[in-house]
Amino acid sequence: MQQLQQTMQLHTKSDDTFARIWRDYYQLTDTLKVDLEQAQQQLDAHIVQQQWLFFIGLSVLVPLLAAVSIRLLVKVRSKLSAIEKATDQLGVGEWEKPIALSGSAELAKLGARLNWLRLSLKSQHEEQDTFLRHVSHELKTPLASMVEGTSLLNEQVLGALNAQQTRVLSIMDKSALQLKALIEDLLLFSGTAKLTQLEQNKPCGELKTELQQYFADLPMAQHKQLSWQLDDLEQLSVPLLPCKLALTQVISNALRFAEHHVEVSFSKAADGYQFVITDDGQGFNEEAASRALEPFYKGADQQHNNEAHMHSGLGLSIAHECCKAMSGALIIRAQQGGHVTIKFGLGAA
């Protein structure tokens, strides 16, 4: 009994100890849970505060970055616009106005190089004009003698001519006329770069009337029909000299190669206005269409191997220079029938 009593007391003490440990465990657990909840709440509050600070900083930084970006884009655009203006100045032949680009050292250096290019182009252009004027003058002097001599022989002032002499004289007379036309083309070609300095405009209807009168007197237009389609734009003012000169050259070329009919239409284009000259001739092949704007280009076609069906001379080159003077373009398409487009913008006209 004593042993049993001792055993029972030992178990009782062990149960009390276990209960006390378990009770302490629960107290510690509750305390730790409270501490964790408080720490979590503090951490959540800190995260919310940081998020608000982040959004506030972002709301300030984004407009600031946008403003800086816009200012940078405007500055870059202004510099690109200045470069574009300088290249346009060189393209249209305004040699007198100096070119200067402000900003970084690279832009200043580029402006200096463009100004050097301007002076170089101006010098070359003046030399070209001087050369063409001298050549034209030197060619006109012997040409006048040739024309006067053939005129005297045609009038048989120096005696009667036989058939062979008449044939040779006819060839000489034709060659003299071709040389005269070539000299006139050289003079026109040398003067096309100055067309932008002349601000004379005229209604398209009056330009049409002048050209109709001009071509009515030409032998090549006697047996061919020249029609005009102006799409109710007869009162629209166009640059007189470049348009007239370009149309004269292109229509003359079309009349030369047309079989029966040439049509000139004037209409509004996507980026300005355009004249389209078409004829019912053989048209340009691929090589001729790509090279016809070169001065003195010759390209015999496959069907007609003679001078009457060869593209040569300065006519289309002169028309091309006139289009450049109007900040436009001369477009030649390789297709059945001649098809040439003169595109330009009216600007302040």
Secondary structure, DSSP 8 states (H G I E B T S, - for coil): -HHHHHHHHHHHHHHHHHHHHHHHHHHHHHHHHHHHHHHHHHHHHHHHHHHHHHHHHHHHHHHHHHHHHHHHHHHHHHHHHHHHHHHHHHHTT--SS-----SSHHHHHHHHHHHHHHHHHHHHHHHHHHHHHHHHHHHHHHHHHHHHHHHHHHTTTT----HHHHHHHHHHHHHHHHHHHHHHHHHHHHHGGGGGG---EEEHHHHHHHHHHHHHT-GGGTTSEEEEE-TT-TT-EEEHHHHHHHHHHHHHHHHHH-SSEEEEEEEEETTEEEEEEEESS----HHHHHHTTSTT---B-SS--SGGGB--SSHHHHHHHHHHHTT-EEEE--SSS-EEEEEE--TT-
